[in-house]
Amino acid sequence: MHLISTYLPPPAASHALRCNLGEELLVVARINRLDVLELLPTGARPLSSLELLPRIIAVHEIALDDEPGALLVVTDHPDCSVLIVEFSIKERILVVKSSDSLVSAYGRPLAGCHPCAVSPDGQHAAVALHQGTINILSFSRRSGSIIVSSKFECPIREILLSGFCFMPFSDDEEEKLVLAFLHTAHTGGRQLTIRELDMEDREVSSNATVIDIRDERMDRIIPIVPSQSGGGGGLLVFGGSEILFFESKLDPKSPTKGRRQSMAGQRRPDAQLDWAHSDITGYGFIDENRLLLSDRFGKLMMLTMIRTAESKRIHKMTLHKFGECSAAKCIAYLNAGAVFLGSETGDSQLVKLNPTGDLSHVDTYQNVAPIVDAVLADLDNSDEPAIVTCSGGGHTGSLRIIRSGANIEELAAISGVEGVRNVFTLGGINGYHSHILLSFHDESKLIEIGKGSQFPEVSATEFPGVVRNDATLAAGSITGSKGEPINLSVQVTTTTVVLFDSQTGAEYAQWRGAITTADITGDSICVALKGGRVVSLCVNVDQARLDVIAEAKFHSEVSALSIQPIQPEERKPTLALLGFWEDNTVHICHFSTLQMVAGSTGIQMPHVPRSIMAWSFGASAHQIQLLVGTGNGNLVTLKVSSGKATIDMSSRRTTSLGDRPVYLYRCVVDEKTVVIATGGRTIVMSWNNGRVAQHHVNVKGLETTALLNHPTFPNSLLFKLSTGLVVARIGKLEKLKIETVPLGYDVPVTIAYHPEVKAFAIGCVRTEPSLNNMPDIVTSSFKLIDALTLEHLNSYTVGTSEEVTKVSILDLSVNDKIEKFIVVGTAIWEDNGNEPSKGRVLLFRAQMARSKPATANPAVPTVSLALDTEITGSVVAMGTIAGHLAVIVNTVLIVYRVRRNENTKEMDLQPVDQWAHNYALWSLVPMSPQHLVVGDSLQSVTVLKWNSIRSKLEVVARDWTSLASMNVTADEDYVIQSDIDGNLLSYQVESSGLQQKGHFFYGENISHMMPGSLSSVDSIDPSLPVPKHLLFTPGGRISIISKCPDSKAILMHNIQRNISAALKEDWFDLLAWRAPHTSMKRLPTTADDVPQTFGFVDGDLLARTLDIEEDAVIKGVLEGSTSAEQLGLEWRELRGLVEELQSTR
């Protein structure tokens, strides 16, 4: 079984509109989500989001009378429907009020047409989702809400629609509804057809006015409403090389006949304008006479319709270019010149139209769509790779580097501290730290925080109070009862607790013992001694002495202790947390007596505790978390009651941070007190949405940390790394950070990462627009980009009729020696050819070269061409099998041997074997060094094995389940395939062949799939789902596919079933929607023809458990609808399990 979880929601914006839903709002649709933004004088601020699993294909505002409006949302096949969505002013969220299905049992889906139009008065809507039919909806109000009062479906004669709308008429002209259809006629030409809509007979009239459109590329039609000053409206038709306007003026004596005659007489448009730019991608109205247009390359234009002074009729149109932005799919004019541009191929933007006729950029909303290829790259050797995607289109091609967690901003490096094991900061009465105490194996050093980046060492003569001939276990500044800084500090070594003056270093008091571990907070100290003794001490500030306040003997020596406050308002410790070597337990004791808290018992840990902390994270006292770092690399968290110190054992969670001991530190990030956990990897824990959230930190080898606040380095941290000591700051705790590498018109289509030279190898297609409707200039190239500096290193441009189709980094056997190459595949189009008749395979060798002079500049990667071979077809995909180069060429998989002539050193490719298929092969992925998985673009997936004795490919297994396969990925156990309808299928190789193990409706087309994980395998708890694959969509969604352990598979399936039933809404069935389907209907997967998913679990659905608060819903999840569906878990146990699943994302 596999778990599918969203890593990055789709950011592409498909629709945007400013609307009045009780207040003025901006609503942006992103594939399957509606984002609500509040309008501000300076722009827009996010308010809330409504996630709709079905894909959104149309959004319109419905406004009746003067009451607040609602949104009409149309969703895509197979469960196509119309939703009425309202805005709750009290909760400030969108709410689905009603749903009406538009599913047709036999209709063929309509493609390439905006599917919805709303009448000018807002009382009717037309929705076309199937060829040859249209649905008419009427709206009214009931109990203050807008409802669909009537709905009917009627046939239309326009089969291949490009667009349609209601004809706009002035109030004195409008009596009946009239629809205008832009479509392709049976002759192949483009036509504009006008027909009346009879609401009483529920049909579209057979009588029509037909206008032939000369330019067959015209595909958009929008209504122009009549002017408020009395001018008439009409239709605006654009696409291709012209913009046409047709007026909708009627003959008042004969309305019905007049409509037809009026339009029939207008064979020529009332106004027209030449369009010399690329295809129009989006539009939005400023007012009734002006609208904004965006073309495919981001040119933002204002189209102005000029009316005559007397009749107010539109007779002329003009264009004004504001500038270049992202190519907008949707445009919403907000206020005072502010415009939102929503893009599917670049970043969405908020711009300002200036009175001077140009524009200025106000804000940018990152968008990684469309993703056509991607690769994992461990850029900082942290074993936590980043995702690098080929994104963008038009003039906004880019690489997007996507990392999880917070970044480290390095401020300064401290030299001459080799061998340091721990660091502590000491401060003065002004609240700033003045010194850093460094602990080594058997000594300590004191350095001063000087001006700039100077850190001079302070001698014993200058500062005598610090013990220097012993390792330091703990040190810190003393604070008063109100947390105010006091001019006293404490150092704890293996033999001594010493109290000294923070400014002069004068020693005031000592306490001696065989100390093994210690902790300091406020004016309190706790030390553990050999033999299991623990002593609590307090600093008498007035007399500058150390007083013993409690002492106790325990059963074993202490491995870890903490007396840190458990809530922000605490100034003195109340509890002492002790971990023990002998039995791996944790005890909770009173600091003042060192006696165990009444009712508490030893808490068993899986390994020896090495660091302990209790903290409320700023939440209530009833939500305190006990954190324990163990010696084998685990972080254990439990909930504890501060009043009785009782532990909720069912809340126990374990997170693996590698195989190094885990240590815990408290610090401030983004003005929040958080906990840093260091081990094999580093995470930051903060309180978010009622639970502890974990944030990965992009740093490797962090061993210890300390707070540092100094005028030169305010609110900073000291990091002891495996490479040295640095002053740093943790960036914002965002879930994901996206870095953009702009490529402009060079749109990347394929990418590979070379780990040895730290460089990206990419294939680009460059499309430069031409004016006056001439063909665009298209070229292609291979580029090498430094992965660290992001600088362009090399570029190789292929021929004018050639395109780079695939780039891979492969280890190939050359004369029985493995060598790494950048392999580039191309396709060459002959004149008048419908498909490539030939292509090339190029092998490049990458190496590090040092710029001149060699001693001044660092090494940089360069490439040299090693082989250039022409082949008979297009290179579709490449891989290796048994050290040989495997290349898909059209419908054939060819295996090549790479050879080098030892005398001339020239290389060539020798075909060894080939496997011919009956249909175009599409994808290729290795399953093992000797196995390949191949998918075609029709329906099959095949596992091939290399027979090294015969040097031949052999078919191991094949499956024909998929109806139109798209992508394939594989690991050592499973093969996963996607199809054109957005389904996922999983298989296992068995002796009888490929056996289907799962079928799941993903909901979006998948552009790329690949094996890989964003986490080190060593840091993943094997009892949890293990990430195995990544998948990407054109809309920018990134998901993780994890393999579930067999022990949890049935439980997760049952949880999914119960959550789906408990959260089922009147308009939507969550689990039924995941059932596999074609573009027209659901596919039966069981003997009784009931469509359902199997072999996959929806991780996003399971994650909704963390947001459930209603008792009735909780009961439904836990107990199901029958006794057989009971989970046998308590609610806190279920939440804990889901939180563990979330940690694997």
MIZANU-930746 format. One record per residue (C-alpha): residue in one letter; x, y, z. Coordinates in steps of 0.25 Angstrom, whole numbers. Layout:
% residues N
A_X_Y_Z
...
***
This chain:
% residues 1145
M_0_0_0
H_4_14_-3
L_2_27_4
I_0_40_-5
S_3_53_1
T_4_67_-4
Y_17_74_-2
L_14_87_-10
P_0_91_-14
P_-3_95_-28
P_1_110_-29
A_-4_113_-43
A_-15_123_-44
S_-26_120_-54
H_-37_130_-50
A_-37_143_-42
L_-49_153_-40
R_-52_165_-31
C_-65_162_-25
N_-75_167_-14
L_-78_156_-5
G_-83_164_6
E_-70_172_5
E_-60_175_-6
L_-51_163_-8
L_-41_157_-18
V_-44_142_-21
V_-33_134_-28
A_-35_120_-33
R_-23_111_-33
I_-26_97_-39
N_-35_92_-28
R_-34_103_-18
L_-41_116_-16
D_-32_127_-9
V_-39_139_-3
L_-31_152_-1
E_-35_165_6
L_-34_177_-2
L_-25_188_4
P_-20_202_-1
T_-6_196_-3
G_-11_183_-10
A_-17_170_-5
R_-15_161_8
P_-19_147_9
L_-31_143_17
S_-34_128_15
S_-35_117_6
L_-46_107_2
E_-40_94_-4
L_-49_87_-14
L_-43_74_-19
P_-50_74_-32
R_-42_83_-42
I_-48_97_-44
I_-51_101_-58
A_-59_113_-57
V_-62_124_-46
H_-73_135_-48
E_-79_145_-38
I_-95_144_-37
A_-101_157_-32
L_-116_158_-30
D_-123_171_-26
D_-114_179_-17
E_-111_168_-7
P_-97_162_-6
G_-94_152_-17
A_-88_138_-18
L_-79_130_-26
L_-83_121_-37
V_-72_110_-38
V_-72_100_-49
T_-64_87_-47
D_-58_77_-57
H_-61_63_-61
P_-64_52_-57
D_-72_58_-46
C_-75_71_-52
S_-84_80_-45
V_-88_95_-42
L_-86_100_-27
I_-91_112_-21
V_-81_117_-11
E_-83_129_-1
F_-74_137_8
S_-77_136_23
I_-73_150_28
K_-73_145_42
E_-63_134_40
R_-57_140_28
I_-57_127_20
L_-64_122_7
V_-75_112_9
V_-81_103_-1
K_-96_105_0
S_-101_96_-11
S_-97_87_-22
D_-104_82_-35
S_-98_71_-43
L_-96_73_-58
V_-92_58_-61
S_-96_53_-74
A_-97_38_-76
Y_-94_38_-91
G_-88_52_-94
R_-74_54_-100
P_-66_64_-92
L_-64_77_-98
A_-50_82_-99
G_-44_96_-102
C_-55_104_-98
H_-58_113_-86
P_-70_105_-81
C_-78_116_-74
A_-85_129_-77
V_-94_138_-68
S_-105_147_-73
P_-104_162_-71
D_-114_162_-61
G_-108_151_-53
Q_-121_143_-53
H_-117_132_-62
A_-104_124_-66
A_-101_115_-78
V_-91_103_-75
A_-85_95_-87
L_-77_82_-82
H_-81_73_-93
Q_-81_73_-108
G_-95_77_-114
T_-102_81_-101
I_-103_92_-92
N_-108_94_-78
I_-117_106_-74
L_-118_110_-60
S_-127_121_-53
F_-124_127_-39
S_-132_133_-28
R_-131_135_-14
R_-137_127_-2
S_-135_130_12
G_-124_141_8
S_-116_131_0
I_-115_129_-15
I_-120_116_-20
V_-121_109_-34
S_-136_110_-35
S_-137_103_-49
K_-128_95_-58
F_-129_88_-71
E_-121_82_-82
C_-124_85_-97
P_-117_81_-110
I_-109_91_-118
R_-104_90_-133
E_-91_96_-130
I_-82_84_-127
L_-68_89_-126
L_-69_101_-118
S_-58_111_-115
G_-66_120_-107
F_-80_126_-104
C_-87_137_-96
F_-100_143_-94
M_-103_155_-103
P_-103_168_-96
F_-115_178_-98
S_-119_190_-92
D_-131_190_-82
D_-141_195_-92
E_-137_185_-102
E_-135_172_-94
E_-148_163_-94
K_-142_150_-97
L_-129_143_-95
V_-120_141_-107
L_-107_133_-107
A_-95_135_-117
F_-87_123_-120
L_-73_124_-126
H_-70_110_-132
T_-64_102_-143
A_-74_99_-154
H_-74_85_-162
T_-67_92_-173
G_-55_95_-164
G_-57_110_-164
R_-60_118_-152
Q_-74_124_-149
L_-81_133_-140
T_-95_128_-138
I_-106_135_-131
R_-118_128_-125
E_-130_131_-116
L_-132_123_-103
D_-146_120_-100
M_-148_118_-85
E_-162_114_-86
D_-160_103_-96
R_-146_100_-90
E_-139_100_-104
V_-129_108_-112
S_-136_113_-125
S_-133_106_-138
N_-133_119_-145
A_-120_126_-145
T_-111_138_-150
V_-98_133_-155
I_-86_141_-157
D_-73_136_-164
I_-61_139_-157
R_-49_140_-166
D_-38_137_-157
E_-39_122_-152
R_-30_125_-140
M_-41_134_-133
D_-45_126_-121
R_-50_136_-110
I_-63_143_-109
I_-67_153_-98
P_-79_162_-96
I_-78_177_-96
V_-89_182_-87
P_-96_195_-91
S_-91_208_-86
Q_-98_214_-74
S_-99_227_-82
G_-108_220_-93
G_-98_214_-103
G_-101_200_-108
G_-93_187_-104
G_-88_176_-113
L_-78_165_-115
L_-63_165_-115
V_-56_154_-123
F_-41_152_-123
G_-30_142_-125
G_-21_142_-137
S_-18_155_-144
E_-30_163_-141
I_-39_168_-130
L_-54_170_-135
F_-66_177_-129
F_-80_174_-133
E_-91_183_-128
S_-104_177_-123
K_-113_188_-126
L_-128_183_-129
D_-139_188_-138
P_-150_192_-127
K_-162_189_-136
S_-158_174_-137
P_-149_169_-126
T_-148_155_-130
K_-147_157_-145
G_-139_170_-142
R_-128_163_-134
R_-126_153_-146
Q_-126_164_-157
S_-118_173_-149
M_-107_163_-147
A_-109_157_-161
G_-107_171_-167
Q_-94_172_-159
R_-85_163_-168
R_-74_173_-165
P_-71_177_-151
D_-74_190_-146
A_-60_192_-141
Q_-47_185_-143
L_-33_186_-139
D_-20_179_-144
W_-13_170_-133
A_2_169_-136
H_6_161_-124
S_5_147_-119
D_-7_139_-115
I_-16_146_-104
T_-16_138_-91
G_-24_146_-82
Y_-33_158_-81
G_-40_167_-70
F_-49_179_-70
I_-45_192_-64
D_-58_198_-67
E_-69_197_-78
N_-60_203_-88
R_-46_198_-85
L_-40_184_-83
L_-26_179_-81
L_-21_168_-90
S_-8_160_-87
D_-1_152_-98
R_7_139_-97
F_20_146_-95
G_14_155_-84
K_11_168_-92
L_1_176_-84
M_-8_184_-93
M_-20_193_-90
L_-31_192_-101
T_-40_204_-101
M_-53_205_-108
I_-57_219_-113
R_-71_223_-114
T_-77_234_-123
A_-81_246_-116
E_-96_246_-120
S_-101_231_-121
K_-90_226_-111
R_-88_214_-121
I_-74_208_-121
H_-68_211_-134
K_-53_210_-132
M_-43_203_-123
T_-29_206_-119
L_-17_199_-112
H_-7_204_-101
K_4_196_-96
F_8_197_-81
G_19_188_-81
E_23_173_-79
C_19_164_-67
S_17_149_-66
A_7_144_-76
A_-6_145_-70
K_-17_135_-70
C_-26_144_-62
I_-27_159_-59
A_-34_166_-48
Y_-34_181_-47
L_-35_184_-32
N_-35_199_-29
A_-27_212_-32
G_-19_205_-43
A_-15_193_-35
V_-17_180_-44
F_-15_165_-40
L_-9_157_-51
G_-11_142_-49
S_-2_133_-57
E_0_119_-61
T_13_120_-67
G_20_130_-58
D_19_137_-44
S_6_143_-42
Q_8_158_-39
L_1_170_-33
V_4_183_-42
K_1_197_-42
L_-4_205_-55
N_3_218_-54
P_-3_231_-60
T_10_232_-68
G_5_220_-76
D_15_210_-71
L_14_200_-59
S_21_197_-46
H_22_184_-39
V_16_183_-25
D_17_169_-21
T_20_155_-26
Y_13_142_-23
Q_23_130_-26
N_18_120_-36
V_26_108_-40
A_16_103_-51
P_16_97_-61
I_26_86_-57
V_31_78_-68
D_43_71_-62
A_50_71_-49
V_62_65_-41
L_67_64_-27
A_80_71_-23
D_87_70_-10
L_94_84_-12
D_100_85_2
N_103_70_5
S_93_70_16
D_86_57_11
E_74_66_10
P_72_68_-5
A_65_80_-11
I_55_79_-23
V_59_86_-35
T_49_88_-46
C_48_92_-60
S_37_102_-59
G_31_114_-67
G_28_117_-81
G_28_129_-91
H_38_139_-86
T_38_134_-72
G_46_120_-73
S_53_117_-60
L_58_107_-51
R_52_106_-37
I_60_101_-25
I_50_96_-15
R_55_93_-1
S_48_90_12
G_50_97_25
A_58_109_30
N_71_114_24
I_84_118_32
E_89_132_30
E_104_132_34
L_108_145_40
A_123_142_44
A_133_131_46
I_141_129_58
S_155_124_55
G_165_116_63
V_155_108_71
E_158_94_66
G_154_83_75
V_143_91_82
R_132_82_88
N_123_92_94
V_120_107_94
F_113_116_105
T_111_131_105
L_113_140_117
G_106_154_118
G_107_167_126
I_96_176_132
N_93_183_119
G_86_170_114
Y_96_168_103
H_106_156_103
S_121_160_105
H_128_147_105
I_128_133_99
L_133_121_107
L_138_110_99
S_139_96_105
F_150_86_99
H_153_72_104
D_160_76_116
E_161_91_116
S_153_103_114
K_156_117_107
L_149_130_109
I_148_139_97
E_143_153_96
I_132_158_86
G_139_170_80
K_136_180_70
G_133_176_56
S_137_161_55
Q_148_161_65
F_148_150_75
P_161_151_84
E_164_141_95
V_164_147_109
S_175_142_118
A_174_137_133
T_181_150_137
E_170_159_131
F_158_150_135
P_162_141_146
G_149_135_151
V_148_125_139
V_153_111_141
R_162_108_129
N_169_95_132
D_156_87_131
A_145_84_122
T_132_93_124
L_119_85_125
A_110_97_127
A_111_112_128
G_102_124_128
S_98_138_133
I_90_139_146
T_77_147_145
G_68_153_156
S_54_149_161
K_48_157_150
G_58_152_139
E_66_165_140
P_81_163_137
I_91_163_149
N_106_165_148
L_108_150_152
S_111_137_144
V_113_123_147
Q_122_112_141
V_121_97_144
T_133_88_141
T_135_74_144
T_140_77_158
T_135_91_161
V_123_101_161
V_129_115_161
L_122_128_163
F_129_140_157
D_127_155_153
S_122_156_139
Q_130_169_136
T_143_168_144
G_144_152_145
A_146_153_160
E_143_140_167
Y_132_140_178
A_129_126_182
Q_132_111_179
W_125_98_181
R_133_85_178
G_129_71_174
A_131_60_164
I_121_66_154
T_116_58_141
T_105_67_136
A_99_81_140
D_88_91_136
I_87_106_139
T_74_115_138
G_71_128_145
D_79_128_159
S_78_113_160
I_87_102_157
C_86_86_157
V_98_77_156
A_98_62_155
L_110_55_162
K_117_41_161
G_109_30_168
G_96_36_165
R_96_48_174
V_88_60_170
V_89_74_176
S_81_87_175
L_88_100_177
C_83_114_177
V_91_127_176
N_90_137_188
V_91_149_180
D_92_159_191
Q_104_151_198
A_109_146_185
R_110_131_190
L_105_117_186
D_95_111_195
V_91_96_194
I_75_95_195
A_73_80_192
E_81_67_190
A_77_53_187
K_83_39_183
F_77_32_171
H_78_18_166
S_87_21_155
E_97_32_149
V_89_43_142
S_91_43_127
A_83_56_125
L_76_67_133
S_69_80_131
I_63_90_141
Q_59_100_129
P_45_107_132
I_34_100_125
Q_25_113_123
P_29_126_118
E_25_134_130
E_33_125_140
R_46_131_145
K_50_120_155
P_50_105_152
T_39_97_158
L_43_83_152
A_56_75_150
L_56_65_139
L_66_54_140
G_70_43_131
F_78_31_135
W_89_22_129
E_85_9_135
D_71_7_131
N_68_18_121
T_57_24_129
V_53_39_131
H_48_44_145
I_41_57_148
C_45_62_161
H_42_75_169
F_54_84_168
S_53_89_182
T_53_75_188
L_58_66_177
Q_47_57_181
M_39_50_170
V_26_57_167
A_14_50_174
G_7_40_164
S_18_40_154
T_27_28_151
G_40_26_142
I_37_28_128
Q_44_17_119
M_52_22_107
P_56_13_95
H_71_17_98
V_79_25_108
P_74_39_109
R_84_50_106
S_76_62_106
I_63_66_113
M_54_78_112
A_39_81_116
W_33_93_109
S_19_99_107
F_23_106_94
G_15_117_98
A_2_109_99
S_-6_107_111
A_-1_99_123
H_-9_87_119
Q_-1_86_106
I_13_84_112
Q_22_75_103
L_33_66_109
L_44_65_99
V_55_54_101
G_67_53_91
T_73_39_92
G_87_34_89
N_83_26_77
G_77_38_69
N_63_38_73
L_54_50_78
V_43_45_87
T_31_55_90
L_20_53_101
K_9_62_106
V_10_65_121
S_1_71_131
S_9_82_138
G_0_81_151
K_2_66_154
A_13_64_144
T_5_52_139
I_9_47_125
D_0_43_114
M_7_31_109
S_-2_30_97
S_3_43_92
R_17_38_91
R_23_41_77
T_37_37_72
T_44_45_61
S_58_39_56
L_68_50_54
G_79_40_49
D_89_32_57
R_96_42_65
P_91_46_80
V_80_57_80
Y_82_69_88
L_72_80_91
Y_73_95_91
R_63_106_93
C_65_119_85
V_57_130_79
V_53_130_64
D_43_140_57
E_41_145_71
K_36_131_76
T_42_123_86
V_45_110_79
V_53_97_82
I_65_93_73
A_68_78_72
T_81_74_67
G_86_60_63
G_89_54_49
R_80_65_44
T_74_77_51
I_60_82_53
V_53_94_59
M_40_91_67
S_30_102_69
W_15_103_73
N_6_104_60
N_-9_102_59
G_-10_95_72
R_1_85_71
V_16_84_71
A_21_87_57
Q_35_82_52
H_43_90_42
H_55_85_35
V_68_94_36
N_77_94_24
V_90_92_31
K_99_80_33
G_108_76_44
L_101_84_55
E_106_79_68
T_102_90_79
T_97_104_79
A_96_116_89
L_88_129_89
L_96_141_85
N_91_155_86
H_102_166_84
P_101_180_77
T_109_174_65
F_100_161_65
P_87_164_71
N_77_153_73
S_87_142_67
L_92_129_70
L_106_122_72
F_106_109_64
K_117_99_67
L_118_91_53
S_126_80_49
T_134_90_41
G_136_100_52
L_129_111_60
V_120_122_53
V_111_133_57
A_98_131_50
R_83_134_49
I_72_124_46
G_62_130_35
K_47_130_35
L_41_116_39
E_34_115_26
K_30_101_21
L_36_102_7
K_46_112_1
I_46_114_-14
E_58_120_-21
T_57_124_-35
V_68_123_-46
P_62_132_-57
L_65_127_-71
G_56_137_-79
Y_52_132_-93
D_60_119_-91
V_49_110_-85
P_55_98_-79
V_49_85_-83
T_59_74_-77
I_69_74_-66
A_79_66_-59
Y_89_68_-47
H_103_65_-47
P_107_63_-33
E_122_62_-35
V_123_76_-41
K_111_82_-34
A_104_86_-47
F_91_86_-54
A_90_81_-68
I_78_86_-75
G_71_85_-89
C_64_98_-93
V_55_102_-104
R_55_117_-108
T_43_123_-114
E_45_138_-118
P_32_145_-123
S_31_152_-136
L_23_163_-140
N_12_164_-151
N_7_150_-149
M_20_144_-154
P_24_130_-149
D_32_130_-136
I_47_128_-136
V_49_114_-129
T_63_109_-125
S_68_99_-115
S_81_98_-106
F_88_90_-95
K_93_98_-84
L_102_96_-71
I_98_104_-59
D_107_104_-46
A_98_99_-35
L_104_107_-24
T_106_121_-31
L_95_119_-41
E_104_124_-52
H_103_120_-66
L_116_112_-70
N_114_106_-83
S_104_106_-95
Y_103_97_-107
T_92_101_-117
V_87_90_-127
G_83_92_-141
T_71_101_-145
S_62_89_-148
E_67_81_-136
E_62_81_-121
V_68_76_-109
T_58_65_-103
K_65_59_-92
V_77_61_-83
S_82_50_-73
I_95_48_-64
L_98_33_-66
D_109_24_-62
L_113_16_-74
S_123_5_-76
V_134_9_-86
N_143_-2_-89
D_139_-9_-76
K_142_4_-68
I_130_12_-62
E_131_27_-66
K_120_38_-63
F_115_45_-75
I_105_56_-78
V_96_50_-89
V_88_59_-98
G_77_54_-107
T_71_62_-118
A_60_61_-129
I_62_66_-143
W_50_70_-152
E_51_69_-167
D_44_79_-176
N_29_76_-176
G_31_65_-166
N_20_62_-156
E_30_55_-147
P_45_54_-145
S_52_45_-155
K_65_46_-148
G_72_51_-136
R_86_51_-129
V_92_45_-116
L_103_54_-110
L_112_50_-99
F_119_61_-91
R_129_60_-80
A_129_69_-68
Q_141_73_-60
M_146_83_-50
A_155_94_-57
R_161_105_-50
S_160_119_-55
K_173_128_-57
P_180_131_-49
A_179_117_-42
T_182_122_-28
A_172_133_-29
N_159_127_-33
P_151_114_-29
A_150_102_-38
V_138_103_-47
P_131_92_-55
T_133_91_-70
V_129_81_-81
S_135_76_-93
L_128_68_-105
A_133_53_-105
L_123_47_-115
D_113_52_-125
T_105_41_-132
E_93_42_-141
I_81_32_-139
T_69_29_-147
G_58_36_-139
S_55_44_-127
V_61_42_-114
V_50_41_-104
A_56_35_-91
M_70_30_-87
G_75_21_-76
T_85_10_-73
I_84_-5_-72
A_96_-13_-68
G_105_-1_-71
H_100_0_-85
L_93_12_-91
A_78_10_-93
V_71_20_-102
I_56_20_-106
V_55_24_-121
N_41_26_-125
T_35_12_-123
V_48_4_-121
L_57_3_-108
I_71_2_-113
V_83_-3_-104
Y_97_3_-108
R_111_-1_-104
V_120_11_-102
R_134_8_-108
R_147_16_-108
N_158_14_-118
E_170_12_-109
N_179_18_-120
T_171_30_-125
K_163_32_-112
E_151_34_-121
M_138_28_-116
D_126_22_-123
L_112_15_-120
Q_110_1_-124
P_96_-5_-124
V_96_-17_-116
D_81_-21_-116
Q_67_-14_-118
W_53_-17_-113
A_42_-12_-123
H_28_-9_-118
N_15_-7_-126
Y_13_7_-121
A_21_20_-117
L_29_18_-105
W_28_29_-95
S_36_26_-82
L_47_19_-76
V_52_17_-62
P_62_7_-56
M_56_-3_-46
S_70_-9_-43
P_84_-9_-50
Q_79_-21_-58
H_64_-17_-60
L_57_-6_-67
V_42_-2_-67
V_37_4_-80
G_23_10_-82
D_16_13_-96
S_7_25_-99
L_-5_15_-102
Q_-7_6_-90
S_4_-4_-86
V_15_-4_-76
T_27_-14_-78
V_38_-19_-69
L_50_-23_-77
K_63_-31_-72
W_76_-31_-78
N_82_-45_-81
S_97_-43_-79
I_100_-56_-85
R_92_-54_-98
S_93_-39_-98
K_79_-37_-100
L_66_-31_-94
E_56_-40_-89
V_42_-37_-85
V_39_-41_-70
A_25_-36_-68
R_15_-27_-75
D_1_-21_-72
W_-9_-15_-81
T_-19_-9_-71
S_-16_6_-73
L_-24_13_-84
A_-15_24_-88
S_-2_23_-80
M_7_36_-78
N_18_33_-68
V_25_22_-60
T_33_21_-48
A_38_9_-41
D_46_4_-29
E_51_-10_-24
D_37_-14_-21
Y_27_-7_-28
V_24_-1_-42
I_15_12_-42
Q_8_17_-55
S_0_29_-58
D_-10_31_-69
I_-16_43_-77
D_-28_43_-68
G_-20_46_-55
N_-21_31_-50
L_-10_24_-43
L_-7_9_-44
S_2_1_-35
Y_8_-13_-39
Q_17_-23_-33
V_26_-33_-41
E_22_-47_-38
S_25_-60_-44
S_12_-59_-52
G_15_-45_-57
L_11_-31_-53
Q_0_-32_-43
Q_-8_-19_-40
K_-8_-15_-26
G_-14_-2_-26
H_-23_8_-34
F_-25_23_-30
F_-31_35_-36
Y_-20_46_-34
G_-29_57_-39
E_-19_64_-48
N_-11_61_-61
I_3_57_-56
S_15_62_-64
H_26_55_-58
M_29_44_-48
M_42_39_-42
P_48_31_-31
G_54_38_-19
S_53_43_-5
L_54_57_1
S_60_50_14
S_72_42_17
V_68_27_18
D_75_26_31
S_66_37_37
I_53_30_34
D_46_21_45
P_44_8_38
S_30_7_45
L_25_19_37
P_23_21_22
V_36_22_15
P_36_32_4
K_39_26_-10
H_35_34_-21
L_31_49_-25
L_21_53_-35
F_19_67_-42
T_7_73_-49
P_6_84_-60
G_-1_92_-49
G_11_92_-40
R_6_82_-30
I_17_73_-24
S_13_60_-17
I_21_49_-9
I_18_35_-11
S_22_27_2
K_22_12_3
C_13_8_16
P_18_-3_25
D_10_-15_25
S_7_-14_39
K_-1_-1_37
A_-7_-3_23
I_-20_-8_28
L_-21_2_39
M_-19_14_30
H_-29_8_20
N_-39_7_31
I_-36_21_36
Q_-37_27_21
R_-51_20_20
N_-56_25_33
I_-51_40_31
S_-57_40_18
A_-71_36_23
A_-70_45_35
L_-66_57_27
K_-76_54_15
E_-83_66_11
D_-96_68_3
W_-89_72_-9
F_-77_63_-9
D_-72_49_-5
L_-57_49_-2
L_-54_34_-4
A_-63_32_-16
W_-56_44_-23
R_-43_36_-22
A_-49_24_-29
P_-42_22_-43
H_-49_28_-55
T_-48_32_-70
S_-51_46_-75
M_-66_42_-76
K_-69_32_-64
R_-64_24_-52
L_-57_11_-54
P_-63_-1_-47
T_-52_-8_-38
T_-60_-18_-31
A_-69_-30_-35
D_-82_-22_-32
D_-77_-11_-41
V_-76_-1_-29
P_-64_9_-33
Q_-54_10_-21
T_-39_12_-19
F_-30_2_-14
G_-15_0_-11
F_-14_15_-8
V_-17_24_4
D_-20_39_2
G_-10_45_12
D_-17_59_11
L_-30_53_15
L_-23_47_27
A_-17_60_31
R_-30_66_32
T_-31_58_45
L_-23_69_52
D_-33_79_49
I_-46_72_54
E_-52_77_67
E_-66_73_67
D_-70_62_76
A_-80_56_66
V_-69_55_55
I_-59_50_65
K_-69_39_68
G_-71_36_54
V_-57_34_51
L_-54_25_63
E_-66_16_62
G_-70_17_47
S_-84_13_43
T_-84_-2_48
S_-77_-9_59
A_-68_-15_48
E_-63_-2_45
Q_-58_2_59
L_-43_6_59
G_-41_1_73
L_-33_14_76
E_-35_26_85
W_-35_40_78
R_-22_44_84
E_-15_31_79
L_-21_34_65
R_-16_48_65
G_-3_44_69
L_-2_34_58
V_-6_44_48
E_5_54_53
E_15_43_51
L_11_41_37
Q_12_56_35
S_26_56_39
T_30_47_28
R_25_58_18
***
